[in-house]
Amino acid sequence: MAISPTLDKLTDDQRGALDDASLLVISARQDAAALLRRAGLEWDDDDDFFGSRCRQCRCSEFDGNGRVCRRSSCRHSAAQHAS
């Protein structure tokens, strides 16, 4: 089954699995960005290469380790941040 960009056709189990997988991607990106910063490499904050910007709102980075972003202005799923 192809993943719908709107996520509206996924079952609850599929949505949960997608969010869990997205959290793994977000965590790996955060680890990679931290590794590069420790090595003295920095980049413009507008460059989302290692970021997890939300696809639904202006949230610039996923906050938290649950399936939903903790930022009160966002509250979108991890899957919306892992693109």
C-alpha positions as CSV (number, residue, x, y, z in Angstrom):
1,M,0.0,0.0,0.0
2,A,1.4,3.4,-1.0
3,I,1.4,6.0,1.8
4,S,-1.1,8.7,1.1
5,P,0.4,12.2,1.5
6,T,-2.8,13.2,3.5
7,L,-2.6,10.1,5.7
8,D,-6.4,10.0,5.6
9,K,-6.8,6.4,4.4
10,L,-4.5,4.8,6.9
11,T,-5.9,2.5,9.6
12,D,-5.1,3.4,13.2
13,D,-2.5,0.6,13.3
14,Q,-0.9,1.9,10.1
15,R,-0.8,5.5,11.3
16,G,0.8,4.3,14.5
17,A,3.4,2.4,12.7
18,L,4.1,5.4,10.4
19,D,4.5,7.7,13.4
20,D,6.8,5.2,15.2
21,A,9.0,4.9,12.0
22,S,8.9,8.7,11.7
23,L,10.3,9.0,15.3
24,L,13.2,6.8,14.3
25,V,13.9,9.1,11.3
26,I,13.6,12.2,13.4
27,S,15.9,10.8,16.1
28,A,18.5,9.7,13.5
29,R,18.5,13.2,12.0
30,Q,18.9,14.8,15.4
31,D,21.9,12.5,16.2
32,A,23.5,13.2,12.8
33,A,23.1,17.0,13.3
34,A,24.6,16.7,16.8
35,L,27.5,14.7,15.4
36,L,28.3,17.4,12.8
37,R,28.0,20.2,15.4
38,R,30.5,18.4,17.7
39,A,32.8,18.3,14.7
40,G,32.5,22.1,14.3
41,L,30.2,22.0,11.3
42,E,27.4,24.5,11.3
43,W,24.8,25.4,8.7
44,D,22.1,28.1,8.2
45,D,19.0,27.4,10.3
46,D,17.0,27.8,7.1
47,D,18.7,24.7,5.7
48,D,16.4,21.9,6.8
49,F,18.8,19.2,5.7
50,F,18.9,17.5,9.1
51,G,15.8,19.1,10.4
52,S,12.2,17.9,10.9
53,R,10.1,20.8,9.8
54,C,6.4,20.2,9.9
55,R,4.5,19.8,6.6
56,Q,1.3,21.1,8.0
57,C,2.3,24.3,9.8
58,R,5.3,26.7,10.4
59,C,6.8,24.5,13.1
60,S,10.5,24.4,12.4
61,E,11.4,21.3,14.4
62,F,9.7,18.3,16.0
63,D,9.6,18.6,19.8
64,G,9.3,15.6,22.0
65,N,9.6,11.8,21.8
66,G,6.0,10.8,21.5
67,R,3.9,10.5,18.4
68,V,2.7,14.2,18.5
69,C,4.8,17.3,18.5
70,R,4.7,19.0,21.9
71,R,4.8,22.5,20.6
72,S,1.4,24.1,21.4
73,S,1.4,25.9,18.0
74,C,1.8,22.6,16.2
75,R,0.6,19.3,17.8
76,H,1.0,17.5,14.4
77,S,2.0,13.9,14.2
78,A,5.6,12.7,13.9
79,A,4.8,11.6,10.4
80,Q,4.1,15.2,9.4
81,H,7.7,16.1,10.5
82,A,9.7,13.2,9.1
83,S,9.4,14.2,5.4
